[in-house]
Amino acid sequence: MSKRAVILAGGKGTRLRPYTVALPKPLMPVGEYPILEVIIRQLASHGFSHITLAVNHQAELINAFFQDGRRWGIRITYSLEDRPLGTMAPLKLVRDLPDDFLVMNGDILTDLDYTSFFDNHVAKGNIFTVSSYVREHKVDYGVLMPDEAGFLSGFQEKPVNKYLVSMGIYMVSQRALQFIPEGKAYGFDNLMIDLIKAKMPAAISEFSGYWLDIGRPDDYEQAVEQFEKMKSKFFYE
């Protein structure tokens, strides 16, 4: 089965400055490859034959590097935003999307099994599936728990809270596109709320392998440091 993907590569990468002053975030190198090339190589190995890059900021640099995709044995096309549209509105600019397709951010380092993620979504007939990850957040302070009178009733020393977060990787059905407005900014959060209101909520697919969003300098530095040691997790070579 031929598979289609849309990679969101139009952001300015403001959280990753000063790295992204000269290069768009998708072209930031991880090891010997730009992070977006890592993703494209992974998707190609999982049978994705057509990838659309949704671009805006420094689109000409991304286009010059990836061109038509033949280097990786796939077809790459481009969808150009004339203004920032958020994470979901760019999908309305892509007119030839199939019944089910993958959507993901262009700055993710993961060993997710894209084939299983794709196939499970299709088999279950979900309108939208979010790949999710448990992220831990350590509070570096002693947390006070007051009672109603203002006296201490409990105390936690540097607690660790766990959250189930979106990985920025989604499977989308054509049915979800009806909720996305034309020509205005509309994000993942907007779509999730609208699907809940419509009683058509997104499914959650929890993942426990390796995942790193390289949107911030410390995460980018971690990705660079770990990539060479863990290269076999990301590529089938």
C-alpha positions as a Python dict, from the first residue, in 0.01 Angstrom:
ca = {
    (1, 'M'): (0, 0, 0),
    (2, 'S'): (140, 338, -103),
    (3, 'K'): (149, 582, 189),
    (4, 'R'): (132, 961, 195),
    (5, 'A'): (275, 1205, 449),
    (6, 'V'): (268, 1579, 510),
    (7, 'I'): (561, 1723, 704),
    (8, 'L'): (509, 2063, 866),
    (9, 'A'): (829, 2254, 793),
    (10, 'G'): (716, 2616, 782),
    (11, 'G'): (798, 2743, 1132),
    (12, 'K'): (1059, 3008, 1209),
    (13, 'G'): (1228, 2802, 1481),
    (14, 'T'): (1228, 3093, 1727),
    (15, 'R'): (1272, 2860, 2028),
    (16, 'L'): (1591, 2725, 1870),
    (17, 'R'): (1768, 3058, 1827),
    (18, 'P'): (2051, 3143, 1779),
    (19, 'Y'): (2094, 2820, 1578),
    (20, 'T'): (1812, 2907, 1337),
    (21, 'V'): (1931, 3257, 1247),
    (22, 'A'): (2109, 3124, 936),
    (23, 'L'): (1931, 2792, 873),
    (24, 'P'): (1562, 2694, 890),
    (25, 'K'): (1500, 2445, 1170),
    (26, 'P'): (1433, 2145, 939),
    (27, 'L'): (1787, 2184, 796),
    (28, 'M'): (1960, 2185, 1135),
    (29, 'P'): (2217, 1903, 1125),
    (30, 'V'): (2192, 1596, 1347),
    (31, 'G'): (2505, 1395, 1283),
    (32, 'E'): (2572, 1405, 910),
    (33, 'Y'): (2209, 1474, 812),
    (34, 'P'): (1960, 1760, 852),
    (35, 'I'): (1686, 1649, 1091),
    (36, 'L'): (1430, 1663, 809),
    (37, 'E'): (1641, 1427, 599),
    (38, 'V'): (1647, 1181, 889),
    (39, 'I'): (1265, 1189, 891),
    (40, 'I'): (1239, 1154, 513),
    (41, 'R'): (1477, 856, 512),
    (42, 'Q'): (1272, 692, 787),
    (43, 'L'): (942, 746, 608),
    (44, 'A'): (1085, 617, 280),
    (45, 'S'): (1198, 298, 456),
    (46, 'H'): (841, 254, 587),
    (47, 'G'): (686, 265, 242),
    (48, 'F'): (586, 630, 216),
    (49, 'S'): (614, 712, -154),
    (50, 'H'): (487, 1073, -161),
    (51, 'I'): (576, 1339, 96),
    (52, 'T'): (448, 1695, 87),
    (53, 'L'): (655, 1955, 270),
    (54, 'A'): (437, 2239, 403),
    (55, 'V'): (681, 2530, 395),
    (56, 'N'): (690, 2904, 461),
    (57, 'H'): (997, 3047, 637),
    (58, 'Q'): (1311, 3011, 417),
    (59, 'A'): (1115, 2778, 188),
    (60, 'E'): (1364, 2828, -95),
    (61, 'L'): (1647, 2671, 111),
    (62, 'I'): (1437, 2366, 197),
    (63, 'N'): (1329, 2328, -167),
    (64, 'A'): (1688, 2361, -291),
    (65, 'F'): (1807, 2085, -59),
    (66, 'F'): (1530, 1827, -102),
    (67, 'Q'): (1417, 1910, -457),
    (68, 'D'): (1185, 1638, -594),
    (69, 'G'): (1295, 1360, -357),
    (70, 'R'): (1444, 1125, -616),
    (71, 'R'): (1765, 1102, -409),
    (72, 'W'): (1564, 898, -158),
    (73, 'G'): (1352, 714, -413),
    (74, 'I'): (1035, 902, -326),
    (75, 'R'): (830, 1193, -460),
    (76, 'I'): (852, 1523, -270),
    (77, 'T'): (611, 1808, -342),
    (78, 'Y'): (572, 2145, -171),
    (79, 'S'): (284, 2343, -29),
    (80, 'L'): (373, 2708, 29),
    (81, 'E'): (195, 2917, 292),
    (82, 'D'): (186, 3289, 221),
    (83, 'R'): (147, 3355, 594),
    (84, 'P'): (174, 3148, 914),
    (85, 'L'): (-129, 2919, 943),
    (86, 'G'): (-54, 2709, 1251),
    (87, 'T'): (-24, 2332, 1249),
    (88, 'M'): (-351, 2215, 1093),
    (89, 'A'): (-463, 2490, 852),
    (90, 'P'): (-179, 2412, 604),
    (91, 'L'): (-354, 2080, 530),
    (92, 'K'): (-633, 2270, 352),
    (93, 'L'): (-378, 2390, 95),
    (94, 'V'): (-292, 2033, -9),
    (95, 'R'): (-567, 1933, -252),
    (96, 'D'): (-479, 1571, -335),
    (97, 'L'): (-467, 1405, 6),
    (98, 'P'): (-587, 1042, 29),
    (99, 'D'): (-842, 900, 274),
    (100, 'D'): (-577, 856, 546),
    (101, 'F'): (-236, 1020, 572),
    (102, 'L'): (44, 1093, 818),
    (103, 'V'): (111, 1446, 942),
    (104, 'M'): (415, 1536, 1151),
    (105, 'N'): (644, 1815, 1257),
    (106, 'G'): (977, 1843, 1079),
    (107, 'D'): (1194, 1855, 1392),
    (108, 'I'): (1138, 1516, 1558),
    (109, 'L'): (1392, 1245, 1633),
    (110, 'T'): (1220, 914, 1711),
    (111, 'D'): (1227, 542, 1640),
    (112, 'L'): (849, 518, 1608),
    (113, 'D'): (729, 234, 1386),
    (114, 'Y'): (549, 448, 1129),
    (115, 'T'): (410, 144, 949),
    (116, 'S'): (229, 14, 1258),
    (117, 'F'): (110, 362, 1350),
    (118, 'F'): (-33, 409, 1000),
    (119, 'D'): (-190, 62, 975),
    (120, 'N'): (-349, 69, 1321),
    (121, 'H'): (-516, 402, 1251),
    (122, 'V'): (-659, 276, 921),
    (123, 'A'): (-772, -57, 1070),
    (124, 'K'): (-960, 116, 1352),
    (125, 'G'): (-1121, 376, 1128),
    (126, 'N'): (-1019, 665, 1353),
    (127, 'I'): (-1085, 1021, 1241),
    (128, 'F'): (-754, 1132, 1397),
    (129, 'T'): (-482, 952, 1594),
    (130, 'V'): (-223, 1124, 1812),
    (131, 'S'): (108, 951, 1884),
    (132, 'S'): (178, 1028, 2249),
    (133, 'Y'): (462, 1000, 2499),
    (134, 'V'): (491, 1014, 2879),
    (135, 'R'): (706, 1313, 2971),
    (136, 'E'): (833, 1368, 3326),
    (137, 'H'): (864, 1714, 3476),
    (138, 'K'): (1066, 1752, 3796),
    (139, 'V'): (974, 2039, 4026),
    (140, 'D'): (1299, 2172, 4175),
    (141, 'Y'): (1134, 2302, 4491),
    (142, 'G'): (960, 2172, 4799),
    (143, 'V'): (587, 2188, 4724),
    (144, 'L'): (362, 2313, 5007),
    (145, 'M'): (2, 2196, 5043),
    (146, 'P'): (-200, 2437, 5256),
    (147, 'D'): (-537, 2370, 5413),
    (148, 'E'): (-831, 2614, 5397),
    (149, 'A'): (-708, 2798, 5708),
    (150, 'G'): (-363, 2855, 5560),
    (151, 'F'): (-178, 2591, 5764),
    (152, 'L'): (43, 2326, 5612),
    (153, 'S'): (-145, 2000, 5556),
    (154, 'G'): (106, 1824, 5333),
    (155, 'F'): (447, 1858, 5173),
    (156, 'Q'): (633, 1707, 4876),
    (157, 'E'): (1006, 1745, 4826),
    (158, 'K'): (1088, 1800, 4455),
    (159, 'P'): (802, 1591, 4315),
    (160, 'V'): (809, 1444, 3966),
    (161, 'N'): (491, 1492, 3764),
    (162, 'K'): (410, 1280, 3460),
    (163, 'Y'): (218, 1404, 3158),
    (164, 'L'): (97, 1232, 2843),
    (165, 'V'): (203, 1470, 2564),
    (166, 'S'): (160, 1484, 2189),
    (167, 'M'): (469, 1379, 1994),
    (168, 'G'): (380, 1601, 1699),
    (169, 'I'): (305, 1293, 1486),
    (170, 'Y'): (-52, 1228, 1372),
    (171, 'M'): (-262, 1009, 1148),
    (172, 'V'): (-544, 1204, 985),
    (173, 'S'): (-858, 1097, 804),
    (174, 'Q'): (-1011, 1311, 529),
    (175, 'R'): (-1315, 1340, 758),
    (176, 'A'): (-1113, 1564, 992),
    (177, 'L'): (-1048, 1822, 719),
    (178, 'Q'): (-1410, 1944, 730),
    (179, 'F'): (-1336, 2104, 1069),
    (180, 'I'): (-1040, 2307, 940),
    (181, 'P'): (-1134, 2653, 810),
    (182, 'E'): (-1000, 2794, 483),
    (183, 'G'): (-744, 3073, 483),
    (184, 'K'): (-698, 3137, 855),
    (185, 'A'): (-469, 3015, 1130),
    (186, 'Y'): (-591, 2695, 1295),
    (187, 'G'): (-380, 2473, 1516),
    (188, 'F'): (-372, 2124, 1663),
    (189, 'D'): (-535, 2253, 1981),
    (190, 'N'): (-825, 2404, 1784),
    (191, 'L'): (-890, 2079, 1601),
    (192, 'M'): (-874, 1866, 1916),
    (193, 'I'): (-1130, 2090, 2088),
    (194, 'D'): (-1358, 2092, 1784),
    (195, 'L'): (-1344, 1712, 1750),
    (196, 'I'): (-1432, 1671, 2118),
    (197, 'K'): (-1725, 1913, 2080),
    (198, 'A'): (-1845, 1714, 1778),
    (199, 'K'): (-1824, 1390, 1983),
    (200, 'M'): (-1564, 1258, 1738),
    (201, 'P'): (-1255, 1265, 1961),
    (202, 'A'): (-905, 1177, 1847),
    (203, 'A'): (-760, 841, 1944),
    (204, 'I'): (-440, 829, 2151),
    (205, 'S'): (-161, 589, 2060),
    (206, 'E'): (93, 574, 2343),
    (207, 'F'): (458, 520, 2248),
    (208, 'S'): (737, 414, 2483),
    (209, 'G'): (1044, 413, 2256),
    (210, 'Y'): (1276, 705, 2180),
    (211, 'W'): (1135, 1052, 2113),
    (212, 'L'): (1288, 1396, 2118),
    (213, 'D'): (1145, 1723, 1991),
    (214, 'I'): (1449, 1933, 1899),
    (215, 'G'): (1265, 2266, 1921),
    (216, 'R'): (1480, 2404, 2205),
    (217, 'P'): (1861, 2446, 2222),
    (218, 'D'): (1911, 2194, 2505),
    (219, 'D'): (1703, 1930, 2323),
    (220, 'Y'): (1890, 1997, 1998),
    (221, 'E'): (2225, 1955, 2172),
    (222, 'Q'): (2100, 1629, 2326),
    (223, 'A'): (1993, 1502, 1983),
    (224, 'V'): (2333, 1585, 1832),
    (225, 'E'): (2510, 1410, 2118),
    (226, 'Q'): (2296, 1094, 2107),
    (227, 'F'): (2240, 1052, 1734),
    (228, 'E'): (2569, 883, 1643),
    (229, 'K'): (2550, 646, 1941),
    (230, 'M'): (2192, 549, 1855),
    (231, 'K'): (2201, 568, 1474),
    (232, 'S'): (2091, 207, 1429),
    (233, 'K'): (1764, 287, 1612),
    (234, 'F'): (1671, 545, 1352),
    (235, 'F'): (1782, 392, 1022),
    (236, 'Y'): (1737, 56, 854),
    (237, 'E'): (2065, 29, 667),
}
